[in-house]
């Protein structure tokens, strides 16, 4: 850590071709509206939420139906990401009770997503 208090972020999170991202938005997105953004209806974008922050992953076909990461689409997948799980039952927002190691994995996923996808809102409970 430098004297300024700045910690350089690990390079592994930086995409090879960084996308031009919009400024983050904090629009409230209801859980039932988030669920509509699961990639099954082309009139809706595809969203994944992590720790309550909603990312627009529409540009990545891995989150579309019949693809591996579609399990995360349309929901807050925090617990599943922290546990490196593709099980639908693990795709839920509760993560605060996880061990520190898994919380670290989740924070890494958050950083990974924030470097690649627009933040479009916050899950409204």
DSSP file (Angstrom, degrees, kcal/mol; ACC not computed):
  #  RESIDUE AA STRUCTURE BP1 BP2  ACC     N-H-->O    O-->H-N    N-H-->O    O-->H-N    TCO  KAPPA ALPHA  PHI   PSI    X-CA   Y-CA   Z-CA
    1    1 A X              0   0    0      0, 0.0     6,-0.2     0, 0.0     2,-0.0   0.000 360.0 360.0 360.0 132.1    0.0    0.0    0.0
    2    2 A X    >   -     0   0    0      4,-1.5     3,-2.0     1,-0.1     0, 0.0  -0.287 360.0 -98.5 -78.3 169.1    1.3    3.4   -0.9
    3    3 A X  T 3  S+     0   0    0      1,-0.3    -1,-0.1     2,-0.1     0, 0.0   0.743 120.2  66.5 -61.6 -22.9    1.4    6.3    1.4
    4    4 A X  T 3  S-     0   0    0      2,-0.1    -1,-0.3     1,-0.1     3,-0.1   0.617 113.4-114.9 -74.6 -11.5   -1.8    7.6   -0.2
    5    5 A X  S <  S+     0   0    0     -3,-2.0     2,-0.4     1,-0.3    -2,-0.1   0.466  70.9 139.2  89.5   1.5   -3.8    4.7    1.1
    6    6 A X        -     0   0    0      1,-0.0    -4,-1.5     2,-0.0     2,-0.6  -0.664  38.8-158.8 -83.9 130.6   -4.4    3.4   -2.4
    7    7 A X        -     0   0    0     -2,-0.4     2,-0.2    -6,-0.2    -1,-0.0  -0.948  22.7-122.9-108.9 123.2   -4.1   -0.3   -3.0
    8    8 A X        -     0   0    0     -2,-0.6     2,-0.2     1,-0.1     3,-0.1  -0.442  28.1-121.5 -66.9 131.6   -3.5   -1.3   -6.6
    9    9 A X        -     0   0    0     -2,-0.2    -1,-0.1     1,-0.1     5,-0.1  -0.464  33.8 -96.1 -73.6 142.8   -6.2   -3.7   -7.8
   10   10 A X    >   -     0   0    0     -2,-0.2     3,-1.3     1,-0.1     4,-0.3  -0.317  26.5-133.3 -58.0 139.0   -5.0   -7.1   -9.1
   11   11 A X  G >  S+     0   0    0      1,-0.3     3,-1.5     2,-0.2    -1,-0.1   0.723  95.0  80.8 -66.8 -21.7   -4.6   -7.1  -12.8
   12   12 A X  G 3  S+     0   0    0      1,-0.3    -1,-0.3     3,-0.0    -2,-0.1   0.686  88.3  55.6 -63.2 -16.3   -6.5  -10.4  -13.2
   13   13 A X  G <  S+     0   0    0     -3,-1.3     2,-0.4     2,-0.1    -1,-0.3   0.672  84.6  96.9 -88.9 -17.3   -9.8   -8.5  -13.0
   14   14 A X  S <  S-     0   0    0     -3,-1.5    98,-0.1    -4,-0.3   102,-0.1  -0.581  75.7-128.1 -76.8 126.4   -9.1   -6.2  -15.9
   15   15 A X    >   -     0   0    0     -2,-0.4     3,-0.5   100,-0.2    -2,-0.1  -0.361  16.3-121.0 -69.2 154.2  -10.6   -7.4  -19.1
   16   16 A X  T 3  S+     0   0    0      1,-0.3     2,-0.6    -2,-0.0    -1,-0.1   0.915 111.5  28.0 -60.8 -43.7   -8.3   -7.6  -22.2
   17   17 A X  T 3  S-     0   0    0     -3,-0.0    -1,-0.3     0, 0.0    -2,-0.0  -0.828  92.6-145.1-118.5  89.2  -10.5   -5.1  -24.0
   18   18 A X    <   -     0   0    0     -2,-0.6    98,-0.1    -3,-0.5     2,-0.1  -0.298  16.3-130.7 -58.9 129.5  -12.1   -2.9  -21.4
   19   19 A X        -     0   0    0     96,-0.5     2,-0.9     1,-0.1    -1,-0.1  -0.391  20.8-107.1 -76.5 158.6  -15.6   -2.0  -22.4
   20   20 A X        -     0   0    0     -2,-0.1     2,-0.3    96,-0.1    98,-0.1  -0.791  46.0-161.6 -84.5 110.4  -16.9    1.6  -22.3
   21   21 A X        -     0   0    0     -2,-0.9     2,-0.1    96,-0.1     3,-0.1  -0.695  13.6-123.8 -99.2 147.2  -19.2    1.5  -19.3
   22   22 A X        -     0   0    0     -2,-0.3    97,-0.4     1,-0.1     3,-0.1  -0.423  46.0 -82.3 -76.8 159.3  -21.9    4.0  -18.4
   23   23 A X        -     0   0    0      1,-0.1    -1,-0.1    -2,-0.1    95,-0.0  -0.386  61.7 -93.0 -58.8 142.0  -21.8    5.7  -15.0
   24   24 A X        -     0   0    0     -3,-0.1     2,-0.3    94,-0.1    96,-0.2  -0.283  41.3-150.9 -59.5 140.9  -23.4    3.4  -12.3
   25   25 A X        -     0   0    0     94,-1.9    96,-0.2    -3,-0.1    -1,-0.1  -0.811  13.0-159.2-109.6 154.5  -27.1    3.9  -11.7
   26   26 A X        +     0   0    0     -2,-0.3    95,-0.2    94,-0.1    96,-0.1  -0.066  33.0 153.9-123.6  33.7  -28.9    3.2   -8.5
   27   27 A X        -     0   0    0     93,-0.5    95,-2.6     1,-0.1     2,-0.3  -0.366  51.6-110.1 -59.2 136.1  -32.4    2.8   -9.8
   28   28 A X  E     -a  122   0A   0     93,-0.2     2,-0.5    95,-0.1    95,-0.2  -0.557  34.5-167.5 -70.8 131.4  -34.5    0.6   -7.5
   29   29 A X  E     -a  123   0A   0     93,-3.0    95,-2.9    -2,-0.3    92,-0.0  -0.972  15.9-134.6-123.5 116.2  -35.3   -2.7   -9.2
   30   30 A X  E >>  -a  124   0A   0     -2,-0.5     4,-2.7    93,-0.2     3,-0.5  -0.347  20.1-118.5 -68.4 149.8  -38.0   -4.9   -7.5
   31   31 A X  H 3> S+     0   0    0     93,-0.9     4,-2.2     1,-0.3     5,-0.1   0.883 115.9  52.9 -55.6 -41.9  -37.2   -8.6   -7.1
   32   32 A X  H 3> S+     0   0    0      1,-0.2     4,-0.6     2,-0.2    -1,-0.3   0.822 110.7  47.1 -67.6 -30.0  -40.2   -9.5   -9.3
   33   33 A X  H X4 S+     0   0    0     -3,-0.5     3,-0.6     2,-0.2     4,-0.5   0.874 109.4  53.5 -75.9 -38.1  -38.9   -7.1  -12.0
   34   34 A X  H >< S+     0   0    0     -4,-2.7     3,-1.7     1,-0.2    13,-0.3   0.901 102.5  59.4 -59.0 -40.8  -35.4   -8.6  -11.7
   35   35 A X  H 3< S+     0   0    0     -4,-2.2     3,-0.4     1,-0.3    -1,-0.2   0.785  97.7  59.2 -61.0 -28.2  -36.9  -12.1  -12.2
   36   36 A X  T << S+     0   0    0     -4,-0.6     2,-0.6    -3,-0.6     5,-0.3   0.674  92.9  70.4 -72.6 -16.3  -38.3  -11.0  -15.6
   37   37 A X    <   +     0   0    0     -3,-1.7    10,-2.4    -4,-0.5    37,-0.7  -0.298  61.7 116.7 -97.6  48.3  -34.7  -10.2  -16.7
   38   38 A X  S    S-     0   0    0     -2,-0.6    -1,-0.2    -3,-0.4    35,-0.2   0.283  89.5-103.3-101.5   9.1  -33.6  -13.9  -16.9
   39   39 A X  S    S+     0   0    0      6,-0.5    26,-0.5    -3,-0.3     7,-0.1   0.421  97.7 102.9  88.5  -2.2  -32.9  -14.0  -20.6
   40   40 A X  S    S+     0   0    0      1,-0.2     2,-0.5    -4,-0.2    -3,-0.1   0.674  76.7  51.6 -88.6 -16.6  -36.1  -15.8  -21.6
   41   41 A X    >   -     0   0    0     -5,-0.3     3,-2.2     4,-0.1    -2,-0.2  -0.964  68.8-155.0-124.5 113.9  -38.0  -12.8  -23.0
   42   42 A X  T 3  S+     0   0    0     -2,-0.5    -1,-0.1     1,-0.3     4,-0.1   0.609  90.5  70.9 -67.0 -10.3  -36.1  -10.7  -25.6
   43   43 A X  T 3  S+     0   0    0      2,-0.1     2,-0.3    -3,-0.0    -1,-0.3   0.552  97.9  59.6 -81.5  -5.2  -38.2   -7.6  -24.7
   44   44 A X  S <  S-     0   0    0     -3,-2.2    -3,-0.1    -8,-0.1    -5,-0.1  -0.909  87.4-118.8-117.6 148.5  -36.3   -7.5  -21.3
   45   45 A X        -     0   0    0     -2,-0.3     2,-0.6     1,-0.1    -6,-0.5  -0.272  32.9-107.8 -71.5 171.3  -32.5   -7.1  -20.7
   46   46 A X        -     0   0    0     -8,-0.1    11,-2.2    -7,-0.1    12,-0.7  -0.926  42.4-175.6-105.9 123.0  -30.6   -9.9  -18.9
   47   47 A X  E     -B   56   0A   0    -10,-2.4    27,-3.5    -2,-0.6    28,-0.5  -0.880  18.1-170.4-120.6 148.3  -29.6   -8.9  -15.4
   48   48 A X  E     -B   55   0A   0      7,-2.1     7,-3.1    -2,-0.3     2,-0.4  -0.996  15.3-151.5-131.2 133.3  -27.5  -10.5  -12.6
   49   49 A X  E     -Bc  54  76A   0     26,-2.5    28,-2.1    23,-0.4     2,-0.4  -0.863  10.2-173.0-107.4 142.5  -27.4   -9.0   -9.2
   50   50 A X  E >  S-B   53   0A   0      3,-2.7     3,-2.3    -2,-0.4    43,-0.1  -0.989  76.4 -16.3-133.4 122.6  -24.5   -9.4   -6.7
   51   51 A X  T 3  S-     0   0    0     -2,-0.4     3,-0.1     1,-0.3    -1,-0.1   0.849 130.5 -52.0  50.2  38.6  -24.8   -8.1   -3.2
   52   52 A X  T 3  S+     0   0    0      1,-0.3    71,-2.9    70,-0.1     2,-0.4   0.294 112.7 119.1  86.1 -10.0  -27.9   -6.1   -4.2
   53   53 A X  E <   -BD  50 122A   0     -3,-2.3    -3,-2.7    69,-0.2     2,-0.5  -0.778  57.0-140.9 -92.0 131.4  -26.2   -4.4   -7.2
   54   54 A X  E     -BD  49 121A   0     67,-3.0    66,-2.6    -2,-0.4    67,-1.0  -0.818  15.6-166.6-101.0 125.1  -27.8   -5.2  -10.6
   55   55 A X  E     -BD  48 119A   0     -7,-3.1    -7,-2.1    -2,-0.5     2,-0.9  -0.873  20.9-130.9-108.8 139.8  -25.5   -5.7  -13.6
   56   56 A X  E     +BD  47 118A   0     62,-2.5    62,-0.6    -2,-0.4     3,-0.3  -0.818  32.0 167.9 -89.9 107.4  -26.7   -5.7  -17.2
   57   57 A X    >   +     0   0    0    -11,-2.2     3,-2.3    -2,-0.9     6,-0.3   0.127  35.5 120.6-105.3  18.0  -25.1   -8.9  -18.7
   58   58 A X  T 3   +     0   0    0    -12,-0.7    -1,-0.2     1,-0.3   -11,-0.1   0.776  67.6  62.3 -54.2 -30.0  -27.3   -8.8  -21.9
   59   59 A X  T 3  S+     0   0    0     -3,-0.3     2,-0.6   -13,-0.1    -1,-0.3   0.595  91.5  75.1 -74.7 -10.2  -24.1   -8.6  -24.1
   60   60 A X    X   -     0   0    0     -3,-2.3     3,-1.8     1,-0.1     4,-0.1  -0.900  64.2-159.9-111.3 113.1  -22.8  -12.0  -22.9
   61   61 A X  G >  S+     0   0    0     -2,-0.6     3,-1.7     1,-0.3    -1,-0.1   0.647  82.8  81.5 -65.5 -14.2  -24.5  -15.0  -24.3
   62   62 A X  G 3  S+     0   0    0      1,-0.3     7,-1.4     7,-0.1     8,-0.4   0.741  92.8  50.5 -62.4 -20.3  -23.2  -17.2  -21.4
   63   63 A X  G <  S+     0   0    0     -3,-1.8    -1,-0.3    -6,-0.3    -2,-0.2   0.408  91.2 100.9 -97.3   1.3  -26.2  -15.8  -19.4
   64   64 A X  S X  S-     0   0    0     -3,-1.7     3,-1.6     1,-0.2     6,-0.3  -0.429  90.1 -71.2 -82.9 161.6  -28.8  -16.6  -22.0
   65   65 A X  T 3  S+     0   0    0    -26,-0.5    -1,-0.2     1,-0.2     3,-0.1  -0.138 120.0  23.2 -52.7 146.8  -31.1  -19.6  -21.8
   66   66 A X  T 3  S+     0   0    0      1,-0.3     2,-0.3    -3,-0.1    -1,-0.2   0.519 101.7 108.2  71.3   9.4  -29.4  -23.0  -22.3
   67   67 A X  S X  S-     0   0    0     -3,-1.6     3,-1.8     1,-0.1     4,-0.3  -0.850  81.4-109.9-114.5 155.8  -26.0  -21.6  -21.4
   68   68 A X  G >  S+     0   0    0     -2,-0.3     3,-0.7     1,-0.3    -5,-0.1   0.798 111.6  45.5 -57.8 -38.1  -24.2  -22.4  -18.2
   69   69 A X  G >> S+     0   0    0     -7,-1.4     3,-1.9     1,-0.2     4,-0.5   0.409  81.0  97.1 -91.1   4.7  -24.5  -19.0  -16.4
   70   70 A X  G X4  +     0   0    0     -3,-1.8     3,-1.1    -8,-0.4    -1,-0.2   0.771  69.0  76.1 -60.2 -24.0  -28.2  -18.5  -17.1
   71   71 A X  G <4 S+     0   0    0     -3,-0.7    -1,-0.3    -4,-0.3    -2,-0.1   0.784  95.9  48.3 -57.2 -27.0  -28.7  -19.9  -13.6
   72   72 A X  G X4 S+     0   0    0     -3,-1.9     3,-1.1    -4,-0.1   -23,-0.4   0.676  89.1 108.4 -85.5 -19.4  -27.6  -16.5  -12.3
   73   73 A X  T << S+     0   0    0     -3,-1.1   -25,-0.2    -4,-0.5   -35,-0.2  -0.319  80.7  14.4 -69.3 137.7  -29.8  -14.5  -14.6
   74   74 A X  T 3  S+     0   0    0    -27,-3.5     2,-0.3   -37,-0.7    -1,-0.2   0.657 116.9  66.7  79.6  16.7  -32.8  -12.7  -13.2
   75   75 A X  S <  S-     0   0    0     -3,-1.1   -26,-2.5   -28,-0.5     2,-0.9  -0.965  91.2 -91.6-155.4 169.6  -31.8  -13.0   -9.6
   76   76 A X  B     -c   49   0A   0     -2,-0.3     3,-0.3   -28,-0.2   -26,-0.2  -0.839  40.1-178.4 -88.4 109.8  -29.3  -12.0   -6.9
   77   77 A X     >  +     0   0    0    -28,-2.1     4,-2.5    -2,-0.9     5,-0.3   0.034  35.7 127.4 -99.7  24.4  -26.8  -14.8   -7.2
   78   78 A X  H  > S+     0   0    0      1,-0.2     4,-2.5   -29,-0.2     5,-0.2   0.892  72.6  45.6 -52.0 -51.9  -24.5  -13.7   -4.4
   79   79 A X  H  > S+     0   0    0     13,-2.4     4,-1.9    -3,-0.3    -1,-0.2   0.919 113.7  49.2 -63.4 -44.0  -24.4  -17.0   -2.5
   80   80 A X  H  4>S+     0   0    0     10,-0.8     5,-3.0    12,-0.3     4,-0.4   0.913 112.5  47.8 -62.4 -42.8  -23.9  -19.1   -5.5
   81   81 A X  H ><5S+     0   0    0     -4,-2.5     3,-1.0     1,-0.2    -1,-0.2   0.916 110.8  51.3 -64.8 -42.0  -21.1  -17.0   -6.8
   82   82 A X  H 3<5S+     0   0    0     -4,-2.5    -1,-0.2    -5,-0.3    -2,-0.2   0.859 117.1  40.0 -61.7 -34.8  -19.4  -16.9   -3.4
   83   83 A X  T 3<5S-     0   0    0     -4,-1.9    -1,-0.3    -5,-0.2    -2,-0.2   0.344 109.1-121.9 -97.1   5.9  -19.6  -20.7   -3.3
   84   84 A X  T < 5 +     0   0    0     -3,-1.0     2,-0.4    -4,-0.4    -3,-0.2   0.921  62.1 151.6  52.0  48.1  -18.7  -21.2   -7.0
   85   85 A X      < -     0   0    0     -5,-3.0    -1,-0.2    -6,-0.1    -2,-0.1  -0.880  44.6-169.4-114.6 140.7  -22.0  -23.1   -7.4
   86   86 A X        +     0   0    0     -2,-0.4     2,-0.4    -3,-0.1    -1,-0.1   0.160  52.7 122.3-106.0  15.0  -24.2  -23.4  -10.5
   87   87 A X    >>  -     0   0    0      1,-0.1     3,-1.6    -7,-0.1     4,-0.6  -0.649  62.9-139.2 -79.9 128.8  -27.0  -25.0   -8.5
   88   88 A X  G >4 S+     0   0    0     -2,-0.4     3,-1.3     1,-0.3    -1,-0.1   0.856 101.8  60.2 -55.4 -36.3  -30.3  -23.0   -8.8
   89   89 A X  G 34 S+     0   0    0      1,-0.3    -1,-0.3    -9,-0.0    -2,-0.0   0.706 101.0  55.0 -68.3 -17.6  -31.0  -23.4   -5.1
   90   90 A X  G <4 S+     0   0    0     -3,-1.6     2,-1.8     1,-0.1   -10,-0.8   0.587  81.1  98.2 -87.7 -11.0  -27.7  -21.6   -4.2
   91   91 A X    <<  +     0   0    0     -3,-1.3     2,-0.3    -4,-0.6   -15,-0.2  -0.572  57.6 118.0 -80.3  85.2  -28.7  -18.5   -6.3
   92   92 A X  S    S-     0   0    0     -2,-1.8   -13,-2.4     2,-0.2   -12,-0.3  -0.964  71.7-115.4-147.5 161.5  -30.0  -16.4   -3.5
   93   93 A X  S    S+     0   0    0     -2,-0.3     2,-0.4   -15,-0.2   -16,-0.1   0.660  77.8 106.4 -78.4 -15.3  -29.0  -13.1   -2.0
   94   94 A X        +     0   0    0      1,-0.2    -2,-0.2   -18,-0.1   -15,-0.0  -0.502  27.9 132.4 -71.8 120.0  -28.0  -14.2    1.5
   95   95 A X    >   +     0   0    0     -2,-0.4     3,-1.9     3,-0.1    -1,-0.2   0.447  40.4  93.8-138.9 -12.7  -24.2  -14.1    1.8
   96   96 A X  T 3  S+     0   0    0      1,-0.3    -2,-0.1     7,-0.0     7,-0.1   0.754  85.5  54.9 -62.6 -25.2  -23.5  -12.4    5.1
   97   97 A X  T 3  S+     0   0    0      2,-0.0    -1,-0.3     6,-0.0     3,-0.1   0.427  85.1 112.1 -88.2   1.3  -23.2  -15.7    7.1
   98   98 A X  S <  S-     0   0    0     -3,-1.9    -3,-0.1     1,-0.1     5,-0.0  -0.323  78.4 -93.8 -74.0 156.2  -20.6  -17.1    4.8
   99   99 A X     >  -     0   0    0      1,-0.1     4,-2.1     4,-0.0     3,-0.5  -0.286  40.1-106.4 -63.0 156.1  -17.0  -17.8    5.9
  100  100 A X  H  > S+     0   0    0      1,-0.2     4,-2.2     2,-0.2     5,-0.2   0.841 118.6  58.4 -55.1 -37.5  -14.5  -15.0    5.1
  101  101 A X  H  > S+     0   0    0      1,-0.2     4,-1.8     2,-0.2    -1,-0.2   0.929 108.8  44.2 -60.6 -45.0  -12.9  -17.0    2.3
  102  102 A X  H  > S+     0   0    0     -3,-0.5     4,-2.5     2,-0.2    -1,-0.2   0.860 109.9  55.7 -69.6 -35.0  -16.2  -17.2    0.4
  103  103 A X  H  X S+     0   0    0     -4,-2.1     4,-2.4     1,-0.2    -1,-0.2   0.885 106.9  51.7 -61.7 -37.2  -16.9  -13.5    1.1
  104  104 A X  H  X S+     0   0    0     -4,-2.2     4,-2.1     2,-0.2    -2,-0.2   0.895 107.9  50.7 -64.8 -40.8  -13.6  -12.8   -0.5
  105  105 A X  H  X S+     0   0    0     -4,-1.8     4,-2.3     2,-0.2    -2,-0.2   0.920 110.3  50.6 -61.5 -43.6  -14.6  -14.8   -3.6
  106  106 A X  H  X S+     0   0    0     -4,-2.5     4,-2.5     1,-0.2    -2,-0.2   0.913 108.8  50.4 -62.0 -43.8  -17.9  -12.9   -3.7
  107  107 A X  H  X S+     0   0    0     -4,-2.4     4,-2.3     1,-0.2    -1,-0.2   0.874 108.8  53.1 -63.0 -36.2  -16.1   -9.6   -3.6
  108  108 A X  H  X S+     0   0    0     -4,-2.1     4,-2.7     2,-0.2    -1,-0.2   0.917 108.9  49.2 -63.5 -42.3  -13.8  -10.7   -6.4
  109  109 A X  H  X S+     0   0    0     -4,-2.3     4,-2.9     2,-0.2     5,-0.2   0.911 109.0  53.0 -62.7 -41.4  -16.8  -11.6   -8.5
  110  110 A X  H  X S+     0   0    0     -4,-2.5     4,-2.6     1,-0.2    -2,-0.2   0.938 111.5  45.7 -58.7 -46.9  -18.3   -8.2   -7.8
  111  111 A X  H  X S+     0   0    0     -4,-2.3     4,-1.2     2,-0.2    -2,-0.2   0.918 111.6  52.7 -62.0 -43.9  -15.1   -6.5   -9.0
  112  112 A X  H >< S+     0   0    0     -4,-2.7     3,-0.6     1,-0.2     4,-0.4   0.939 112.9  43.7 -56.8 -50.0  -15.0   -8.8  -12.0
  113  113 A X  H >X S+     0   0    0     -4,-2.9     4,-2.8     1,-0.2     3,-1.6   0.898 108.5  57.9 -63.7 -41.3  -18.6   -7.8  -13.0
  114  114 A X  H 3< S+     0   0    0     -4,-2.6    -1,-0.2     1,-0.3    -2,-0.2   0.720 104.5  52.5 -66.6 -19.7  -18.0   -4.1  -12.3
  115  115 A X  T << S+     0   0    0     -4,-1.2   -96,-0.5    -3,-0.6    -1,-0.3   0.580 122.2  28.9 -85.9 -11.1  -15.1   -4.1  -14.8
  116  116 A X  T <4 S+     0   0    0     -3,-1.6     2,-0.3    -4,-0.4    -2,-0.2   0.657 113.2  48.6-122.9 -25.1  -17.3   -5.6  -17.6
  117  117 A X  S  < S-     0   0    0     -4,-2.8    -1,-0.2    -5,-0.1     2,-0.2  -0.924  77.6-106.8-130.7 147.2  -21.0   -4.8  -17.2
  118  118 A X  E     - D   0  56A   0    -62,-0.6   -62,-2.5    -2,-0.3     2,-0.6  -0.457  28.7-129.4 -68.7 138.2  -23.0   -1.7  -16.6
  119  119 A X  E     + D   0  55A   0    -97,-0.4   -94,-1.9   -64,-0.2   -64,-0.2  -0.824  31.2 174.5 -87.0 120.1  -24.5   -1.2  -13.1
  120  120 A X  E     -     0   0A   0    -66,-2.6   -93,-0.5    -2,-0.6     2,-0.3   0.527  50.8 -45.2-109.3  -8.5  -28.2   -0.5  -13.8
  121  121 A X  E     - D   0  54A   0    -67,-1.0   -67,-3.0   -96,-0.2     2,-0.4  -0.996  54.3 -82.0 170.5-171.1  -29.7   -0.4  -10.3
  122  122 A X  E     -aD  28  53A   0    -95,-2.6   -93,-3.0    -2,-0.3     2,-0.3  -0.973  44.1-106.5-126.4 139.7  -30.1   -1.8   -6.8
  123  123 A X  E     -a   29   0A   0    -71,-2.9     2,-0.6    -2,-0.4   -93,-0.2  -0.483  32.0-144.9 -66.0 127.7  -32.4   -4.6   -5.8
  124  124 A X  E      a   30   0A   0    -95,-2.9   -93,-0.9    -2,-0.3    -1,-0.1  -0.865 360.0 360.0 -96.9 121.0  -35.3   -3.2   -3.8
  125  125 A X              0   0    0     -2,-0.6    -1,-0.1   -95,-0.1   -95,-0.1   0.452 360.0 360.0 -86.8 360.0  -36.4   -5.5   -1.1
